[in-house]
Amino acid sequence: MTAETIELTLPSRIEAIDKAAIAVAKLVTSSGIDEDAAFGLDMAVREALANAVIHGNKLDEAKLVEITVKSSPDFLEVSVHDQGQGFNPDTISDPTKEENILKSSGRGIFFMRNFFDEVDWSISHEGGTTVRMIKRRVN
């Protein structure tokens, strides 16, 4: 397998999330990741995109979301960058706690952390937040 990178830019519209997620899923599938893992990664990527569009950019179509996906023999890395104010992921409630179980939102970060091996956030000085998710390959 050779290294491959795709970069996408999308407007902050809900409809754009599916198109971007499908493009990412094609690369994930062609990179040889098994079907069960690919399903979880797709969920996590969709959540990261939704967070960027809805919470980061607040559906402001003047703001863009940038996605970079790098696939190599050793890992798959997905980065999603918005142009919003940024946030602290540690302030998000744990969706597995009893008081949060029935809430209809708040599971995106949980999915990202469970389906990827490594997840981190950075806030740019120029504005915006980037979430970087890495799935290591088991050889």
N, C-alpha and C positions, 0 to 999 in steps of 0.2 A: 504494500500500500504506500502511495506517495502522499506527501503533505498537500493539503488543499485549503484554500481560504476563500470565503465568500463575504462580501460586505453589502449590506442593504441599508437604505434610508427610507423611512416611511413617515407619512404625516400622522399627527396625533388623532387618529380616528379609529374607532372600534373595528370597523371593517378591514382595516389594514393589518390587524393582528393575525388573522387567519392566513392571509397571503404570505406574510413573512414566516409564520410558523411552518407552513407547508414547504417553503424553500429550505428552511433549516432541517426539517424532517427528511427531505430527499438526500441531503448530505449525510445525515446521521445514518440512514438506511444504507446508502452506498458505501459508507465507511466500514460496514461489517458489524455494527453493534447489534446484538440480538434483539428480537422483537419485544420481549418484556422490558428490557432496559430502555429501548427506544420509546416505548409508550410513556414511561415515567419521565424521560428527558423531554418529550414533547409537552407533557403537562407543565413541567417546570419552566420551559421556555415560554409557553403561552402565558403563564403567570408573570414572568419577568416583563414580557412585552405589555401585558395589561397594566401592570404597575407603572411602567414608564409612561404609557399613554394617559391613563386615568389619574394616577396619583402624582406622578412626576410632572408631566406637561399639562395636567388638568384639562385635557381634551382641547387644548389651544392648537388649532391647525397651523398656526404660524410657527409652532415649535415642532422639531423633528425628533424622531427616534432613530438611532443608528445601531445596527446589529453587525457584529463581526463573528464569524464562526471559523475556527481553525481546526482542521482534522489532520492528525499525524498518526504514525504507527503507535505512538505512546499515549496519546491523550486526545480528547475532544474538548475544545475551549469555546464557550459562547460568552460574548460580552454584549450587554445591552446598555446603551447610553441615552439618557433623556436630557432635556434642557431646563428642568425644573429647579426648585429650591434645594432639594436634597433632604435627607432624613436620617435618623439613627435607627438602624434595624433592631437594635436591642430594646427599643421602646415598644415593639410590637408584641401584643399579648400572645402567650403560648396557646395555640388552638387545641391542644390535647388536655388542657386543664378543664375540670368539670364545668366551671362557670362560662367557658367559651365553646363547649361542644356544639351547642345548638345555633351558634352565630353563623350567619350566611357568608361571612367574609373573614379574611385573616389567615388563610391557609397557604397563600402563595409562597411566602418565605419558608414555611415548613416544607412544602414540596421541593423547593430548590435545594434546601439543605439535605433532604433525604434522598433525592434522586441523583444529585451530583456529589462527587467526593470532596470538593472544595468550593466554597462560595465566599466571596468578599465584595464589599462595597467601597467605592471611593467617591468623594465629592470634589469636583474640579473647581479650581480658583476662578475659572471663566464662567462657571455655572453648570449645573447638571450633575447627575449621579450616574455612575457606571456600576452595574453588577457584573461580576466576572465569575463564571461557573465552569469548573473543570471536572471532566469524567476521565479518570485514568483507565487505561486498557489493561486487562489482565492477560498476560501472555502465557 
